[in-house]
Amino acid sequence: MAEARTPRATATGAGRVLVAIYGIFALSATARAAVQIAGRFGDAPLAYLLSALAGVVYILATVGLAGTRPWARTLAWAAVGFELTGVLVVGTLTVLDAAAFPDDTVWSFYGRGYGFVPLVLPLVGLWWLHRTRPSPA
Amino acid sequence: MYDALALATLVATGALALFGLVLAALNRAPGRELKIAVGVVVALLAAQAVLGVVRAFGVTLPEQSTFLIYLAVSVCVLPIATQFAYAEPTRWGGVVVAVGAIATLVAVLRLQGLWVPSG
């Protein structure tokens, strides 16, 4: 029976710390994007849309990691994987062509403005999802 | 902003982060003492936020709405993080409080940077 060996929840123990960090990033990235888009969207539409996208990804990752249902783990894998891709792609683009990004996003320069936490966080997230994965029946 | 109060909140949130991490290092679940410490820090932050809102309407800031959002965030993060932390009766609860305290510390620092009054 699957119930006899429930997979380790992603939101307990050290995972609770991870969820807390994701929650804070979800809040700050979304709030930042909201202010940017509401206040001065025309200045740097690409950067502000990326901020909003990052905010949504952090929200989905938080929900996925905090949840206990099977779909939550799938959602967490997808969101954290997308997050790692996002920070690597946006980070590389900002290094190569800084002029295309007149205003910073969370992922600019691999998250330099946030102490590089946006670069480290998805790596820790993927490691944690791997570590807590359900053991094969 | 108001240098003494800002300094007090920075020191208090830093000390709270350290407190949470020390509890975790000692392998202790968050208890009553940590909750009291959080209460004191949140009271300081709330005082700063009230003063900040009052002062913000008397001057012109380059990013008024951002400033007000940071004020709200600086007060709200710790109570939510603490609620979340106490559902985890292990050493990791203390780390969650520390994470909340560090995020609050960053928000207070950002508030300092945003306080560029004119007029």
gemmi code that builds the backbone of each chain (N, CA, C; Angstrom):
import gemmi

chains = {
    "A": [
        ("MET", (0.837, -1.205, 0.000), (0.000, 0.000, 0.000), (0.869, 1.250, 0.000)),
        ("ALA", (0.438, 2.199, -0.786), (1.199, 3.440, -0.839), (1.155, 4.169, 0.508)),
        ("GLU", (0.019, 4.052, 1.193), (-0.130, 4.772, 2.459), (0.851, 4.281, 3.523)),
        ("ALA", (1.263, 3.020, 3.391), (2.156, 2.461, 4.397), (3.512, 3.165, 4.382)),
        ("ARG", (3.952, 3.578, 3.212), (5.228, 4.296, 3.121), (4.993, 5.632, 2.447)),
        ("THR", (4.493, 6.572, 3.191), (4.244, 7.879, 2.596), (5.574, 8.559, 2.312)),
        ("PRO", (5.683, 9.205, 1.159), (6.918, 9.926, 0.861), (7.114, 11.051, 1.871)),
        ("ARG", (8.347, 11.397, 2.091), (8.612, 12.498, 3.030), (8.025, 13.791, 2.482)),
        ("ALA", (7.332, 14.498, 3.337), (6.754, 15.770, 2.909), (7.871, 16.765, 2.632)),
        ("THR", (7.628, 17.657, 1.659), (8.655, 18.636, 1.311), (8.636, 19.839, 2.248)),
        ("ALA", (7.566, 19.975, 3.061), (7.405, 21.210, 3.836), (7.695, 21.033, 5.319)),
        ("THR", (8.288, 19.912, 5.724), (8.607, 19.749, 7.150), (10.114, 19.709, 7.330)),
        ("GLY", (10.532, 19.841, 8.563), (11.957, 19.842, 8.858), (12.649, 20.990, 8.150)),
        ("ALA", (13.814, 20.697, 7.560), (14.559, 21.745, 6.858), (13.736, 22.316, 5.708)),
        ("GLY", (12.816, 21.505, 5.178), (11.978, 21.970, 4.082), (11.138, 23.174, 4.458)),
        ("ARG", (10.801, 23.286, 5.736), (10.016, 24.435, 6.183), (10.804, 25.727, 5.992)),
        ("VAL", (12.108, 25.653, 6.193), (12.965, 26.826, 5.963), (12.940, 27.204, 4.481)),
        ("LEU", (13.027, 26.168, 3.640), (13.011, 26.404, 2.194), (11.700, 27.061, 1.761)),
        ("VAL", (10.575, 26.549, 2.287), (9.276, 27.128, 1.955), (9.221, 28.583, 2.416)),
        ("ALA", (9.775, 28.861, 3.599), (9.761, 30.237, 4.118), (10.543, 31.163, 3.186)),
        ("ILE", (11.712, 30.709, 2.725), (12.522, 31.546, 1.834), (11.781, 31.761, 0.508)),
        ("TYR", (11.193, 30.678, -0.025), (10.433, 30.816, -1.263), (9.259, 31.781, -1.081)),
        ("GLY", (8.589, 31.682, 0.073), (7.460, 32.576, 0.333), (7.889, 34.036, 0.321)),
        ("ILE", (9.045, 34.298, 0.931), (9.538, 35.682, 0.988), (9.902, 36.173, -0.416)),
        ("PHE", (10.500, 35.289, -1.223), (10.830, 35.687, -2.589), (9.577, 35.878, -3.435)),
        ("ALA", (8.577, 35.018, -3.198), (7.314, 35.176, -3.923), (6.715, 36.540, -3.626)),
        ("LEU", (6.717, 36.896, -2.337), (6.153, 38.184, -1.918), (6.937, 39.340, -2.518)),
        ("SER", (8.271, 39.301, -2.381), (9.045, 40.474, -2.796), (9.077, 40.616, -4.321)),
        ("ALA", (9.202, 39.496, -5.040), (9.244, 39.593, -6.502), (7.904, 40.077, -7.060)),
        ("THR", (6.806, 39.573, -6.488), (5.488, 39.977, -6.977), (5.222, 41.445, -6.662)),
        ("ALA", (5.554, 41.854, -5.428), (5.315, 43.244, -5.044), (6.148, 44.180, -5.913)),
        ("ARG", (7.403, 43.785, -6.157), (8.287, 44.611, -6.968), (7.723, 44.776, -8.388)),
        ("ALA", (7.284, 43.639, -8.953), (6.730, 43.685, -10.314), (5.473, 44.543, -10.353)),
        ("ALA", (4.623, 44.423, -9.326), (3.383, 45.195, -9.297), (3.678, 46.690, -9.296)),
        ("VAL", (4.636, 47.103, -8.460), (4.988, 48.528, -8.384), (5.562, 48.995, -9.717)),
        ("GLN", (6.450, 48.169, -10.305), (7.093, 48.564, -11.565), (6.068, 48.694, -12.696)),
        ("ILE", (5.166, 47.689, -12.788), (4.211, 47.689, -13.899), (3.172, 48.791, -13.717)),
        ("ALA", (2.737, 48.997, -12.475), (1.729, 50.032, -12.231), (2.307, 51.426, -12.393)),
        ("GLY", (3.594, 51.584, -12.027), (4.159, 52.926, -11.968), (4.825, 53.406, -13.232)),
        ("ARG", (5.601, 52.539, -13.886), (6.412, 53.028, -15.001), (6.672, 51.910, -16.005)),
        ("PHE", (5.583, 51.272, -16.463), (5.719, 50.123, -17.337), (6.509, 50.449, -18.596)),
        ("GLY", (6.299, 51.656, -19.138), (6.917, 52.019, -20.396), (8.439, 52.095, -20.356)),
        ("ASP", (9.007, 52.284, -19.156), (10.457, 52.445, -19.048), (11.218, 51.201, -19.484)),
        ("ALA", (10.767, 50.053, -19.031), (11.490, 48.808, -19.321), (10.512, 47.647, -19.302)),
        ("PRO", (9.648, 47.575, -20.316), (8.584, 46.559, -20.294), (9.109, 45.136, -20.172)),
        ("LEU", (10.217, 44.835, -20.861), (10.742, 43.466, -20.825), (11.184, 43.098, -19.407)),
        ("ALA", (11.926, 44.002, -18.784), (12.413, 43.727, -17.428), (11.250, 43.555, -16.448)),
        ("TYR", (10.206, 44.393, -16.612), (9.098, 44.339, -15.650), (8.253, 43.100, -15.861)),
        ("LEU", (8.094, 42.687, -17.138), (7.360, 41.444, -17.388), (8.144, 40.248, -16.835)),
        ("LEU", (9.467, 40.305, -16.941), (10.293, 39.237, -16.372), (10.159, 39.205, -14.855)),
        ("SER", (10.102, 40.376, -14.237), (9.887, 40.445, -12.791), (8.581, 39.760, -12.413)),
        ("ALA", (7.539, 40.058, -13.192), (6.228, 39.465, -12.920), (6.269, 37.954, -13.100)),
        ("LEU", (6.947, 37.513, -14.178), (7.077, 36.075, -14.430), (7.808, 35.406, -13.268)),
        ("ALA", (8.899, 36.026, -12.821), (9.659, 35.477, -11.692), (8.764, 35.374, -10.456)),
        ("GLY", (7.945, 36.422, -10.239), (7.037, 36.403, -9.090), (6.085, 35.223, -9.151)),
        ("VAL", (5.507, 34.978, -10.338), (4.571, 33.855, -10.498), (5.287, 32.530, -10.252)),
        ("VAL", (6.512, 32.411, -10.793), (7.264, 31.162, -10.622), (7.550, 30.910, -9.137)),
        ("TYR", (7.917, 31.958, -8.411), (8.177, 31.793, -6.972), (6.904, 31.401, -6.225)),
        ("ILE", (5.769, 31.979, -6.638), (4.505, 31.616, -5.982), (4.203, 30.140, -6.230)),
        ("LEU", (4.353, 29.689, -7.500), (4.071, 28.290, -7.822), (5.026, 27.361, -7.075)),
        ("ALA", (6.303, 27.746, -6.981), (7.271, 26.918, -6.262), (6.898, 26.827, -4.781)),
        ("THR", (6.475, 27.960, -4.204), (6.074, 27.957, -2.794), (4.889, 27.036, -2.576)),
        ("VAL", (3.881, 27.151, -3.444), (2.691, 26.312, -3.327), (3.065, 24.839, -3.482)),
        ("GLY", (3.916, 24.564, -4.475), (4.316, 23.182, -4.724), (5.078, 22.575, -3.557)),
        ("LEU", (6.017, 23.352, -3.003), (6.837, 22.827, -1.909), (6.038, 22.728, -0.615)),
        ("ALA", (5.070, 23.618, -0.435), (4.295, 23.619, 0.812), (3.212, 22.547, 0.791)),
        ("GLY", (2.795, 22.119, -0.404), (1.692, 21.183, -0.510), (2.088, 19.752, -0.213)),
        ("THR", (1.093, 18.912, 0.005), (1.361, 17.509, 0.319), (0.791, 16.552, -0.725)),
        ("ARG", (-0.077, 17.065, -1.588), (-0.680, 16.199, -2.610), (0.363, 15.786, -3.641)),
        ("PRO", (0.101, 14.719, -4.386), (1.068, 14.289, -5.412), (1.349, 15.375, -6.449)),
        ("TRP", (0.310, 16.122, -6.839), (0.540, 17.139, -7.865), (1.427, 18.255, -7.353)),
        ("ALA", (1.479, 18.442, -6.030), (2.302, 19.517, -5.483), (3.777, 19.258, -5.791)),
        ("ARG", (4.186, 18.001, -5.684), (5.582, 17.673, -5.965), (5.914, 17.919, -7.441)),
        ("THR", (4.977, 17.538, -8.322), (5.173, 17.780, -9.750), (5.292, 19.271, -10.025)),
        ("LEU", (4.377, 20.029, -9.408), (4.393, 21.484, -9.577), (5.716, 22.061, -9.088)),
        ("ALA", (6.185, 21.568, -7.946), (7.439, 22.077, -7.378), (8.612, 21.785, -8.317)),
        ("TRP", (8.675, 20.553, -8.844), (9.740, 20.222, -9.797), (9.720, 21.176, -10.982)),
        ("ALA", (8.530, 21.383, -11.545), (8.416, 22.234, -12.727), (8.809, 23.675, -12.408)),
        ("ALA", (8.279, 24.195, -11.301), (8.521, 25.601, -10.967), (9.987, 25.841, -10.628)),
        ("VAL", (10.576, 24.955, -9.826), (11.972, 25.146, -9.429), (12.894, 24.944, -10.634)),
        ("GLY", (12.540, 23.973, -11.491), (13.326, 23.769, -12.704), (13.273, 24.986, -13.614)),
        ("PHE", (12.071, 25.552, -13.763), (11.913, 26.760, -14.578), (12.694, 27.917, -13.974)),
        ("GLU", (12.677, 27.967, -12.649), (13.370, 29.042, -11.939), (14.874, 28.979, -12.216)),
        ("LEU", (15.436, 27.763, -12.158), (16.865, 27.617, -12.428), (17.178, 28.037, -13.871)),
        ("THR", (16.324, 27.581, -14.811), (16.501, 27.971, -16.208), (16.433, 29.489, -16.336)),
        ("GLY", (15.434, 30.079, -15.684), (15.223, 31.523, -15.776), (16.413, 32.308, -15.279)),
        ("VAL", (16.926, 31.938, -14.123), (18.027, 32.712, -13.549), (19.289, 32.530, -14.392)),
        ("LEU", (19.476, 31.339, -14.986), (20.660, 31.126, -15.826), (20.539, 31.896, -17.143)),
        ("VAL", (19.357, 31.838, -17.775), (19.173, 32.512, -19.066), (19.211, 34.031, -18.881)),
        ("VAL", (18.407, 34.542, -17.940), (18.364, 35.989, -17.728), (19.710, 36.486, -17.219)),
        ("GLY", (20.331, 35.724, -16.334), (21.642, 36.108, -15.826), (22.656, 36.231, -16.943)),
        ("THR", (22.673, 35.247, -17.848), (23.616, 35.264, -18.964), (23.313, 36.412, -19.923)),
        ("LEU", (22.015, 36.610, -20.215), (21.642, 37.697, -21.135), (22.045, 39.053, -20.581)),
        ("THR", (21.863, 39.255, -19.277), (22.200, 40.560, -18.701), (23.702, 40.787, -18.710)),
        ("VAL", (24.466, 39.708, -18.574), (25.921, 39.860, -18.622), (26.358, 40.197, -20.050)),
        ("LEU", (25.740, 39.513, -21.033), (26.146, 39.703, -22.436), (25.658, 41.032, -23.003)),
        ("ASP", (24.447, 41.434, -22.634), (23.850, 42.609, -23.251), (23.088, 43.421, -22.211)),
        ("ALA", (23.838, 44.111, -21.378), (23.232, 44.842, -20.270), (22.287, 45.937, -20.766)),
        ("ALA", (22.540, 46.465, -21.974), (21.733, 47.577, -22.476), (20.286, 47.166, -22.734)),
        ("ALA", (20.062, 45.869, -23.017), (18.707, 45.402, -23.291), (17.862, 45.375, -22.018)),
        ("PHE", (18.507, 45.493, -20.858), (17.791, 45.428, -19.582), (18.069, 46.686, -18.767)),
        ("PRO", (17.389, 47.786, -19.123), (17.673, 49.064, -18.464), (17.349, 49.043, -16.968)),
        ("ASP", (16.462, 48.140, -16.533), (16.151, 48.077, -15.115), (16.290, 46.628, -14.652)),
        ("ASP", (16.753, 46.449, -13.428), (17.046, 45.106, -12.948), (15.796, 44.281, -12.665)),
        ("THR", (15.922, 42.966, -12.817), (14.920, 42.020, -12.354), (15.566, 41.186, -11.252)),
        ("VAL", (14.760, 40.318, -10.660), (15.311, 39.449, -9.611), (16.458, 38.606, -10.157)),
        ("TRP", (16.348, 38.232, -11.431), (17.309, 37.286, -12.002), (18.468, 37.960, -12.724)),
        ("SER", (18.481, 39.293, -12.813), (19.567, 39.975, -13.518), (20.908, 39.661, -12.866)),
        ("PHE", (21.911, 39.453, -13.692), (23.257, 39.148, -13.203), (23.230, 38.023, -12.173)),
        ("TYR", (22.454, 36.967, -12.489), (22.339, 35.792, -11.620), (21.879, 36.148, -10.203)),
        ("GLY", (21.027, 37.161, -10.097), (20.478, 37.518, -8.791), (21.426, 38.301, -7.910)),
        ("ARG", (22.329, 39.055, -8.536), (23.321, 39.819, -7.785), (22.677, 40.772, -6.768)),
        ("GLY", (21.570, 41.413, -7.208), (20.897, 42.369, -6.334), (20.275, 41.729, -5.098)),
        ("TYR", (20.194, 40.410, -5.082), (19.604, 39.700, -3.953), (20.615, 38.739, -3.338)),
        ("GLY", (21.879, 39.141, -3.361), (22.921, 38.333, -2.742), (23.097, 36.971, -3.387)),
        ("PHE", (22.762, 36.850, -4.664), (22.866, 35.598, -5.413), (21.991, 34.486, -4.846)),
        ("VAL", (21.090, 34.846, -3.940), (20.156, 33.837, -3.421), (19.321, 33.236, -4.559)),
        ("PRO", (18.862, 34.046, -5.547), (18.062, 33.464, -6.638), (18.802, 32.388, -7.438)),
        ("LEU", (20.142, 32.401, -7.404), (20.913, 31.372, -8.115), (21.042, 30.110, -7.258)),
        ("VAL", (21.246, 30.299, -5.969), (21.477, 29.164, -5.062), (20.161, 28.459, -4.733)),
        ("LEU", (19.098, 29.254, -4.579), (17.815, 28.717, -4.129), (17.278, 27.569, -4.998)),
        ("PRO", (17.256, 27.699, -6.345), (16.739, 26.571, -7.133), (17.601, 25.322, -7.024)),
        ("LEU", (18.922, 25.503, -6.858), (19.795, 24.336, -6.702), (19.445, 23.590, -5.415)),
        ("VAL", (19.271, 24.358, -4.337), (18.874, 23.745, -3.065), (17.493, 23.102, -3.211)),
        ("GLY", (16.596, 23.797, -3.923), (15.240, 23.280, -4.108), (15.227, 21.953, -4.840)),
        ("LEU", (16.003, 21.867, -5.929), (16.052, 20.616, -6.697), (16.659, 19.493, -5.851)),
        ("TRP", (17.723, 19.834, -5.106), (18.361, 18.845, -4.242), (17.364, 18.334, -3.192)),
        ("TRP", (16.588, 19.244, -2.637), (15.632, 18.869, -1.600), (14.514, 17.993, -2.173)),
        ("LEU", (14.030, 18.342, -3.372), (12.989, 17.536, -4.011), (13.519, 16.127, -4.305)),
        ("HIS", (14.788, 16.060, -4.715), (15.398, 14.767, -4.994), (15.533, 13.957, -3.702)),
        ("ARG", (15.961, 14.611, -2.654), (16.202, 13.957, -1.372), (14.918, 13.422, -0.746)),
        ("THR", (13.821, 14.158, -0.918), (12.566, 13.755, -0.271), (11.682, 12.957, -1.216)),
        ("ARG", (12.219, 12.556, -2.385), (11.382, 11.885, -3.377), (10.814, 10.586, -2.785)),
        ("PRO", (9.623, 10.217, -3.223), (9.025, 8.992, -2.703), (9.834, 7.785, -3.137)),
        ("SER", (10.027, 6.873, -2.224), (10.763, 5.667, -2.581), (9.889, 4.792, -3.462)),
        ("PRO", (10.478, 4.128, -4.450), (9.665, 3.298, -5.360), (8.937, 2.219, -4.573)),
        ("ALA", (7.643, 2.082, -4.871), (6.754, 1.198, -4.121), (7.410, -0.161, -3.870)),
    ],
    "B": [
        ("MET", (16.193, 57.308, 7.907), (15.022, 57.879, 8.596), (15.425, 58.347, 9.989)),
        ("TYR", (14.640, 57.997, 10.988), (14.913, 58.419, 12.381), (16.004, 57.542, 12.883)),
        ("ASP", (17.212, 58.086, 12.936), (18.388, 57.255, 13.074), (18.356, 56.315, 14.273)),
        ("ALA", (17.934, 56.818, 15.448), (17.981, 55.981, 16.649), (17.049, 54.786, 16.517)),
        ("LEU", (15.815, 55.053, 16.053), (14.832, 53.972, 15.932), (15.251, 52.975, 14.849)),
        ("ALA", (15.769, 53.502, 13.726), (16.217, 52.615, 12.648), (17.353, 51.726, 13.129)),
        ("LEU", (18.286, 52.329, 13.854), (19.416, 51.555, 14.389), (18.904, 50.489, 15.348)),
        ("ALA", (17.937, 50.872, 16.193), (17.380, 49.920, 17.155), (16.725, 48.742, 16.446)),
        ("THR", (15.951, 49.021, 15.372), (15.291, 47.921, 14.671), (16.314, 47.033, 13.965)),
        ("LEU", (17.364, 47.642, 13.419), (18.395, 46.840, 12.751), (19.088, 45.914, 13.748)),
        ("VAL", (19.475, 46.482, 14.898), (20.145, 45.669, 15.917), (19.194, 44.575, 16.420)),
        ("ALA", (17.922, 44.953, 16.641), (16.957, 44.001, 17.192), (16.686, 42.854, 16.218)),
        ("THR", (16.497, 43.165, 14.922), (16.235, 42.078, 13.966), (17.480, 41.202, 13.800)),
        ("GLY", (18.658, 41.828, 13.822), (19.903, 41.051, 13.733), (20.045, 40.116, 14.923)),
        ("ALA", (19.766, 40.644, 16.127), (19.862, 39.829, 17.338), (18.845, 38.694, 17.309)),
        ("LEU", (17.654, 38.978, 16.789), (16.613, 37.948, 16.707), (17.043, 36.826, 15.757)),
        ("ALA", (17.643, 37.196, 14.625), (18.130, 36.188, 13.684), (19.163, 35.297, 14.365)),
        ("LEU", (20.054, 35.923, 15.114), (21.098, 35.185, 15.827), (20.477, 34.246, 16.859)),
        ("PHE", (19.467, 34.752, 17.575), (18.761, 33.973, 18.594), (18.176, 32.701, 17.974)),
        ("GLY", (17.487, 32.869, 16.845), (16.885, 31.715, 16.173), (17.934, 30.702, 15.740)),
        ("LEU", (19.056, 31.211, 15.223), (20.115, 30.313, 14.749), (20.798, 29.605, 15.913)),
        ("VAL", (20.979, 30.324, 17.041), (21.600, 29.700, 18.216), (20.703, 28.577, 18.736)),
        ("LEU", (19.394, 28.824, 18.809), (18.454, 27.779, 19.234), (18.596, 26.553, 18.338)),
        ("ALA", (18.709, 26.799, 17.020), (18.845, 25.690, 16.080), (20.162, 24.955, 16.308)),
        ("ALA", (21.225, 25.716, 16.551), (22.531, 25.099, 16.774), (22.520, 24.245, 18.037)),
        ("LEU", (21.746, 24.669, 19.039), (21.626, 23.893, 20.282), (20.609, 22.766, 20.147)),
        ("ASN", (20.042, 22.645, 18.942), (19.040, 21.617, 18.655), (17.800, 21.765, 19.529)),
        ("ARG", (17.381, 22.999, 19.734), (16.182, 23.233, 20.547), (15.048, 23.761, 19.675)),
        ("ALA", (13.847, 23.312, 19.992), (12.666, 23.817, 19.297), (12.383, 25.235, 19.777)),
        ("PRO", (11.788, 26.066, 18.922), (11.466, 27.427, 19.368), (10.475, 27.386, 20.507)),
        ("GLY", (10.716, 28.186, 21.530), (9.861, 28.174, 22.721), (9.342, 29.549, 23.056)),
        ("ARG", (9.036, 29.721, 24.330), (8.426, 30.943, 24.812), (9.348, 32.156, 24.670)),
        ("GLU", (10.646, 31.944, 24.979), (11.592, 33.081, 24.958), (11.653, 33.686, 23.555)),
        ("LEU", (11.721, 32.827, 22.558), (11.831, 33.329, 21.184), (10.574, 34.103, 20.796)),
        ("LYS", (9.429, 33.607, 21.252), (8.172, 34.280, 20.932), (8.148, 35.686, 21.539)),
        ("ILE", (8.646, 35.798, 22.771), (8.706, 37.113, 23.422), (9.653, 38.032, 22.645)),
        ("ALA", (10.791, 37.485, 22.242), (11.761, 38.278, 21.473), (11.128, 38.779, 20.172)),
        ("VAL", (10.386, 37.893, 19.500), (9.711, 38.306, 18.261), (8.742, 39.443, 18.558)),
        ("GLY", (7.995, 39.311, 19.679), (7.026, 40.344, 20.048), (7.685, 41.705, 20.230)),
        ("VAL", (8.838, 41.719, 20.905), (9.550, 42.981, 21.142), (9.993, 43.592, 19.811)),
        ("VAL", (10.564, 42.754, 18.934), (11.055, 43.253, 17.642), (9.897, 43.791, 16.800)),
        ("VAL", (8.772, 43.045, 16.779), (7.622, 43.488, 15.980), (7.068, 44.810, 16.528)),
        ("ALA", (7.093, 44.976, 17.869), (6.628, 46.238, 18.458), (7.493, 47.400, 17.970)),
        ("LEU", (8.809, 47.190, 17.941), (9.726, 48.217, 17.427), (9.431, 48.543, 15.968)),
        ("LEU", (9.229, 47.473, 15.176), (8.963, 47.661, 13.742), (7.648, 48.388, 13.526)),
        ("ALA", (6.646, 48.054, 14.347), (5.342, 48.710, 14.214), (5.463, 50.199, 14.534)),
        ("ALA", (6.250, 50.518, 15.585), (6.464, 51.923, 15.931), (7.132, 52.654, 14.762)),
        ("GLN", (8.126, 52.000, 14.175), (8.820, 52.605, 13.034), (7.862, 52.815, 11.854)),
        ("ALA", (6.981, 51.817, 11.642), (6.051, 51.908, 10.512), (5.062, 53.057, 10.708)),
        ("VAL", (4.529, 53.190, 11.942), (3.562, 54.268, 12.201), (4.225, 55.622, 11.977)),
        ("LEU", (5.423, 55.794, 12.562), (6.158, 57.051, 12.364), (6.471, 57.273, 10.888)),
        ("GLY", (6.830, 56.181, 10.214), (7.189, 56.271, 8.802), (6.028, 56.741, 7.955)),
        ("VAL", (4.827, 56.182, 8.199), (3.644, 56.570, 7.422), (3.335, 58.038, 7.663)),
        ("VAL", (3.371, 58.450, 8.945), (3.075, 59.842, 9.278), (4.063, 60.778, 8.588)),
        ("ARG", (5.354, 60.423, 8.671), (6.378, 61.287, 8.082), (6.308, 61.269, 6.552)),
        ("ALA", (5.954, 60.119, 5.969), (5.966, 59.994, 4.513), (4.936, 60.911, 3.853)),
        ("PHE", (3.846, 61.211, 4.577), (2.826, 62.062, 3.966), (3.160, 63.541, 4.086)),
        ("GLY", (4.208, 63.854, 4.866), (4.594, 65.257, 5.000), (5.669, 65.671, 4.020)),
        ("VAL", (6.242, 64.692, 3.308), (7.345, 65.009, 2.407), (7.096, 64.367, 1.044)),
        ("THR", (7.985, 64.625, 0.111), (7.909, 63.968, -1.191), (9.087, 63.009, -1.315)),
        ("LEU", (8.753, 61.736, -1.530), (9.801, 60.738, -1.727), (9.804, 60.336, -3.203)),
        ("PRO", (10.975, 60.004, -3.749), (11.013, 59.598, -5.158), (10.181, 58.334, -5.409)),
        ("GLU", (10.118, 57.450, -4.416), (9.349, 56.218, -4.584), (8.448, 56.013, -3.372)),
        ("GLN", (7.425, 56.853, -3.313), (6.545, 56.863, -2.146), (5.845, 55.515, -1.928)),
        ("SER", (5.273, 54.965, -3.018), (4.510, 53.721, -2.835), (5.431, 52.569, -2.446)),
        ("THR", (6.624, 52.525, -3.051), (7.577, 51.476, -2.686), (7.944, 51.589, -1.211)),
        ("PHE", (8.139, 52.815, -0.759), (8.480, 53.046, 0.638), (7.384, 52.506, 1.554)),
        ("LEU", (6.128, 52.804, 1.217), (5.003, 52.361, 2.055), (4.866, 50.839, 2.031)),
        ("ILE", (5.115, 50.226, 0.851), (5.038, 48.759, 0.774), (6.118, 48.137, 1.659)),
        ("TYR", (7.325, 48.690, 1.597), (8.394, 48.158, 2.441), (8.063, 48.313, 3.920)),
        ("LEU", (7.421, 49.418, 4.287), (7.008, 49.597, 5.682), (6.065, 48.471, 6.097)),
        ("ALA", (5.068, 48.189, 5.230), (4.102, 47.127, 5.542), (4.807, 45.779, 5.625)),
        ("VAL", (5.701, 45.515, 4.659), (6.421, 44.236, 4.646), (7.259, 44.083, 5.913)),
        ("SER", (7.915, 45.189, 6.327), (8.806, 45.107, 7.485), (8.049, 44.689, 8.743)),
        ("VAL", (6.757, 45.025, 8.820), (5.973, 44.656, 10.002), (5.376, 43.256, 9.864)),
        ("CYS", (4.961, 42.888, 8.648), (4.149, 41.667, 8.463), (4.965, 40.377, 8.398)),
        ("VAL", (6.204, 40.448, 7.912), (6.945, 39.206, 7.643), (7.180, 38.384, 8.916)),
        ("LEU", (7.608, 39.042, 9.988), (7.961, 38.278, 11.196), (6.770, 37.567, 11.841)),
        ("PRO", (5.608, 38.222, 12.000), (4.466, 37.484, 12.567), (4.089, 36.259, 11.734)),
        ("ILE", (4.104, 36.405, 10.399), (3.744, 35.269, 9.543), (4.805, 34.172, 9.656)),
        ("ALA", (6.077, 34.559, 9.592), (7.165, 33.582, 9.689), (7.105, 32.854, 11.034)),
        ("THR", (6.775, 33.595, 12.096), (6.731, 32.987, 13.428), (5.597, 31.971, 13.521)),
        ("GLN", (4.447, 32.342, 12.981), (3.311, 31.424, 12.927), (3.730, 30.127, 12.230)),
        ("PHE", (4.403, 30.289, 11.123), (4.858, 29.170, 10.306), (5.909, 28.354, 11.072)),
        ("ALA", (6.782, 29.048, 11.799), (7.887, 28.388, 12.504), (7.374, 27.505, 13.640)),
        ("TYR", (6.345, 27.968, 14.332), (5.890, 27.230, 15.518), (5.081, 25.999, 15.143)),
        ("ALA", (4.777, 25.832, 13.868), (4.171, 24.578, 13.424), (5.254, 23.523, 13.240)),
        ("GLU", (6.502, 23.898, 13.427), (7.633, 22.991, 13.234), (8.376, 22.871, 14.560)),
        ("PRO", (7.986, 21.922, 15.421), (8.586, 21.862, 16.758), (9.952, 21.174, 16.756)),
        ("THR", (10.820, 21.600, 15.858), (12.186, 21.079, 15.835), (13.129, 22.270, 15.739)),
        ("ARG", (14.403, 21.989, 15.595), (15.390, 23.064, 15.478), (15.106, 23.955, 14.262)),
        ("TRP", (14.447, 23.391, 13.245), (14.235, 24.163, 12.019), (13.270, 25.316, 12.232)),
        ("GLY", (12.445, 25.226, 13.276), (11.554, 26.345, 13.605), (12.345, 27.616, 13.886)),
        ("GLY", (13.440, 27.464, 14.637), (14.286, 28.616, 14.936), (14.907, 29.205, 13.681)),
        ("VAL", (15.267, 28.332, 12.735), (15.863, 28.814, 11.484), (14.835, 29.612, 10.682)),
        ("VAL", (13.565, 29.156, 10.710), (12.517, 29.890, 9.983), (12.380, 31.301, 10.553)),
        ("VAL", (12.385, 31.421, 11.889), (12.314, 32.756, 12.500), (13.529, 33.585, 12.072)),
        ("ALA", (14.706, 32.947, 12.029), (15.920, 33.666, 11.619), (15.800, 34.166, 10.185)),
        ("VAL", (15.232, 33.334, 9.306), (15.044, 33.744, 7.907), (14.113, 34.955, 7.841)),
        ("GLY", (13.020, 34.901, 8.612), (12.094, 36.028, 8.646), (12.776, 37.290, 9.156)),
        ("ALA", (13.633, 37.124, 10.175), (14.326, 38.275, 10.757), (15.309, 38.877, 9.747)),
        ("ILE", (16.004, 38.018, 9.007), (16.973, 38.525, 8.016), (16.247, 39.259, 6.891)),
        ("ALA", (15.109, 38.685, 6.445), (14.333, 39.359, 5.397), (13.851, 40.728, 5.888)),
        ("THR", (13.432, 40.781, 7.164), (12.983, 42.052, 7.736), (14.138, 43.045, 7.805)),
        ("LEU", (15.308, 42.539, 8.180), (16.505, 43.382, 8.246), (16.792, 44.013, 6.880)),
        ("VAL", (16.692, 43.201, 5.837), (16.915, 43.711, 4.476), (15.876, 44.773, 4.134)),
        ("ALA", (14.612, 44.525, 4.525), (13.555, 45.499, 4.244), (13.833, 46.827, 4.947)),
        ("VAL", (14.316, 46.757, 6.207), (14.610, 47.993, 6.951), (15.782, 48.737, 6.291)),
        ("LEU", (16.766, 47.981, 5.826), (17.884, 48.615, 5.123), (17.403, 49.310, 3.847)),
        ("ARG", (16.504, 48.634, 3.119), (15.946, 49.217, 1.896), (15.175, 50.498, 2.227)),
        ("LEU", (14.474, 50.483, 3.362), (13.732, 51.677, 3.788), (14.686, 52.855, 3.966)),
        ("GLN", (15.863, 52.577, 4.543), (16.862, 53.639, 4.717), (17.237, 54.239, 3.366)),
        ("GLY", (17.442, 53.352, 2.372), (17.837, 53.804, 1.050), (16.741, 54.590, 0.343)),
        ("LEU", (15.475, 54.253, 0.674), (14.341, 54.898, -0.007), (13.967, 56.223, 0.636)),
        ("TRP", (14.480, 56.469, 1.845), (14.120, 57.705, 2.541), (14.997, 58.850, 2.063)),
        ("VAL", (14.549, 59.452, 0.955), (15.276, 60.587, 0.380), (14.279, 61.735, 0.257)),
        ("PRO", (13.905, 62.331, 1.396), (12.814, 63.310, 1.358), (13.223, 64.618, 0.689)),
        ("SER", (12.241, 65.220, 0.047), (12.442, 66.559, -0.514), (11.129, 67.313, -0.369)),
        ("GLY", (11.189, 68.564, -0.064), (9.991, 69.381, 0.052), (9.170, 69.125, 1.294)),
    ],
}
model = gemmi.Model(1)
for chain_id, residues in chains.items():
    chain = gemmi.Chain(chain_id)
    for i, (resn, *xyz) in enumerate(residues, 1):
        res = gemmi.Residue()
        res.name, res.seqid = resn, gemmi.SeqId(i, " ")
        for name, pos in zip(("N", "CA", "C"), xyz):
            atom = gemmi.Atom()
            atom.name, atom.element = name, gemmi.Element(name[0])
            atom.pos, atom.b_iso = gemmi.Position(*pos), 0.0
            res.add_atom(atom)
        chain.add_residue(res)
    model.add_chain(chain)
structure = gemmi.Structure()
structure.add_model(model)
structure.setup_entities()
